[in-house]
Amino acid sequence: MDRMYRVLGFWTGVMAVMFYLGDMKETALLFLAQTGFFVLVSYLKLSERMYMYIFGVYLTIFFAGFTYYTTFMLTPGFGE
């Protein structure tokens, strides 16, 4: 399970680089922080149950933040 967190760290790192190259610096920093979190947690040698709990908390925080952003901060019709 710790290897999957390294895989998540790799892909969030790739996304951070792509966001940085796309001149989206705030998003790149967010993904860089996620990369650091995933890589750090992957080396803690926790039980598989604890890794699942951490991932569940991560998803809960993400969905709450995403829902808040899309409901209250996103400008309607921004893609037109």
trRosetta pair geometry for C-beta under 8 A, 3 or more apart (Angstrom, degrees):
i j d omega theta_ij theta_ji phi_ij phi_ji
1 4 5.7 -47 -160 27 45 113
1 5 7.2 45 146 -17 67 98
1 46 8.0 -73 92 78 124 84
1 48 4.7 148 -24 -118 150 79
1 51 4.4 155 146 62 134 167
1 52 7.8 -72 -149 -43 146 76
2 5 5.7 -50 -158 32 42 113
2 6 6.9 44 145 -18 66 100
2 42 4.6 113 -173 -165 79 71
2 43 7.2 104 -167 -73 126 27
2 44 7.7 -165 -116 50 116 63
2 45 6.6 -18 -73 -93 149 44
2 46 7.5 140 -79 37 99 72
2 51 7.1 -127 -71 -91 55 142
3 6 5.4 -50 -154 34 41 113
3 7 6.5 46 146 -21 68 100
3 42 7.3 96 -81 -157 17 119
4 7 5.2 -45 -149 33 39 116
4 8 6.5 43 149 -19 66 99
4 51 7.8 100 63 168 113 140
5 8 5.4 -45 -146 36 37 114
5 9 6.3 42 149 -21 63 103
5 38 4.9 -169 -178 -173 81 81
5 39 7.3 166 137 -86 94 25
5 41 5.4 -115 -168 91 151 98
5 42 3.6 -171 92 -81 116 95
5 51 6.8 -118 -46 -145 121 116
6 9 5.3 -50 -148 37 35 116
6 10 6.4 42 150 -25 64 100
6 38 7.3 159 -89 141 22 99
6 39 6.4 64 -115 -113 65 68
6 42 4.6 122 -53 -164 76 167
7 10 5.5 -47 -150 30 33 114
7 11 6.6 23 156 -11 65 105
8 11 6.1 -59 -146 41 31 104
8 12 6.2 25 158 -13 67 109
8 38 4.5 -136 97 -148 104 149
9 12 6.0 -57 -140 42 28 105
9 13 6.1 34 156 -23 63 108
9 34 8.0 -168 -114 129 58 70
9 35 5.0 92 -158 -156 73 65
9 36 7.8 116 -136 -46 108 11
9 37 8.0 -166 -98 72 95 54
9 38 3.7 -166 -68 96 84 114
9 39 4.0 104 -136 -56 158 81
9 42 6.5 -89 -14 -12 134 138
10 13 5.6 -61 -154 35 27 114
10 14 6.5 28 151 -20 64 103
11 14 5.4 -44 -146 32 38 113
11 15 6.5 37 153 -16 64 102
12 15 5.5 -50 -147 40 37 113
12 16 6.3 46 150 -26 65 101
12 31 5.0 -164 -178 -170 85 87
12 32 7.9 175 140 -79 97 20
12 34 4.5 -112 -173 103 153 111
12 35 4.4 -163 99 -72 106 77
12 38 6.2 131 26 10 137 142
13 16 5.5 -48 -147 30 33 115
13 17 6.7 33 154 -17 63 100
13 31 7.5 168 -87 144 22 100
13 32 7.4 65 -115 -112 62 58
13 35 4.3 94 -68 -123 78 141
14 17 5.9 -54 -154 35 32 109
14 18 6.4 29 150 -16 65 108
15 18 5.5 -56 -145 40 35 112
15 19 6.1 35 156 -18 68 105
15 31 4.8 -125 99 -156 102 154
16 19 5.9 -54 -145 38 29 109
16 20 6.3 31 154 -20 63 107
16 28 4.9 93 -164 -159 68 69
16 29 7.8 102 -143 -61 106 14
16 31 3.8 -163 -76 100 83 110
16 32 4.4 110 -142 -62 148 72
16 34 7.9 -175 -60 51 115 94
16 35 5.9 -67 -15 -22 142 135
17 20 5.6 -56 -149 36 31 112
17 21 6.3 26 155 -15 66 107
17 28 7.6 93 -71 -139 13 109
18 21 5.8 -54 -144 40 31 108
18 22 6.2 24 155 -12 64 112
19 22 5.6 -63 -144 46 31 109
19 24 4.4 -79 -172 74 87 109
19 25 7.8 159 136 -81 95 17
19 27 4.5 -123 -164 101 145 105
19 28 3.9 -171 97 -73 108 78
19 31 6.0 132 17 18 142 138
20 23 7.9 41 176 -72 32 23
20 24 7.3 -94 -73 60 24 64
20 25 6.6 57 -120 -105 67 58
20 28 3.9 93 -63 -126 78 155
24 27 4.3 -9 141 38 112 118
24 28 6.0 136 94 -27 72 91
25 28 5.4 -54 -143 36 32 116
25 29 6.5 33 158 -20 65 102
26 29 5.9 -54 -153 34 31 110
26 30 6.6 34 148 -20 63 104
27 30 5.4 -49 -150 33 37 116
27 31 6.4 30 155 -12 68 104
28 31 6.0 -57 -147 42 31 105
28 32 6.2 35 152 -23 65 107
29 32 5.4 -51 -142 36 33 115
29 33 6.4 37 155 -21 64 101
30 33 5.9 -54 -154 33 29 111
30 34 6.7 28 148 -16 63 105
31 34 5.3 -49 -147 37 39 114
31 35 6.4 48 150 -25 66 99
32 35 5.4 -46 -149 30 34 116
32 36 6.6 35 152 -17 63 102
33 36 5.7 -52 -151 36 33 111
33 37 6.4 36 150 -21 64 105
34 37 5.5 -52 -147 35 34 115
34 38 6.3 30 157 -17 67 106
35 38 6.1 -57 -146 38 28 106
35 39 6.2 19 160 -11 65 111
36 39 6.1 -60 -142 42 27 105
36 40 6.0 28 160 -20 65 112
37 40 5.9 -60 -146 38 24 110
37 41 6.2 17 160 -14 63 110
37 58 8.0 148 133 -110 139 123
38 41 6.0 -58 -144 40 27 107
38 42 6.2 33 156 -29 63 107
39 42 5.6 -51 -147 28 31 116
39 43 7.1 19 159 -11 61 105
40 43 6.6 -71 -161 36 30 101
40 44 7.4 42 146 -41 63 101
41 44 5.6 -41 -159 3 43 122
41 46 7.5 -34 -178 4 82 129
41 51 7.6 128 153 -120 114 80
41 54 6.1 167 -157 155 146 160
46 50 4.0 -102 164 84 124 132
46 51 5.6 152 86 -51 115 79
46 54 7.6 89 76 -14 164 134
47 50 4.8 96 56 5 78 102
47 51 7.2 -140 97 -4 43 85
48 51 5.6 -51 -150 35 37 114
48 52 6.5 38 151 -19 66 104
49 52 5.7 -56 -153 36 32 112
49 53 6.5 34 150 -20 65 104
50 53 5.5 -49 -147 35 36 114
50 54 6.4 37 153 -19 66 103
51 54 5.8 -53 -147 36 31 111
51 55 6.4 30 154 -17 64 107
52 55 5.7 -54 -145 38 32 111
52 56 6.3 37 153 -22 64 105
53 56 5.6 -54 -149 34 31 114
53 57 6.5 29 154 -16 64 104
54 57 5.8 -54 -150 37 32 110
54 58 6.3 36 150 -22 64 106
55 58 5.4 -51 -146 36 34 117
55 59 6.4 33 155 -17 66 104
56 59 5.8 -53 -146 37 30 108
56 60 6.4 32 154 -21 64 106
57 60 5.6 -53 -147 35 32 114
57 61 6.4 30 156 -16 65 105
58 61 6.1 -58 -150 38 28 107
58 62 6.3 28 153 -19 64 110
59 62 5.5 -54 -144 38 32 113
59 63 6.1 27 161 -16 68 107
60 63 6.2 -57 -144 39 26 105
60 64 6.3 25 157 -16 62 110
61 64 5.9 -57 -146 39 28 111
61 65 6.2 24 158 -15 65 111
62 65 5.9 -63 -148 41 27 107
62 66 6.0 23 158 -17 66 112
63 66 5.7 -53 -137 40 30 110
63 67 6.0 32 161 -20 64 108
64 67 6.0 -56 -145 37 25 110
64 68 6.4 26 155 -18 61 107
65 68 5.7 -54 -147 36 30 111
65 69 6.2 29 156 -19 65 108
66 69 5.7 -54 -146 37 30 111
66 70 6.2 18 161 -10 66 109
67 70 6.2 -59 -140 43 27 102
67 71 5.9 19 162 -15 64 116
68 71 6.1 -67 -142 42 23 105
68 72 5.9 -29 -180 25 64 115
68 73 7.3 42 134 -2 72 108
69 72 7.2 -78 -125 53 14 77
69 73 4.9 -51 -150 48 56 120
69 74 6.1 74 147 -40 72 95
70 73 7.6 -24 -48 52 13 79
70 74 4.9 1 -133 -3 45 140
71 74 7.6 73 12 24 15 101
74 78 6.8 -107 -180 -5 82 137
75 78 4.5 101 78 -68 96 109
77 80 5.0 -30 -174 9 85 123
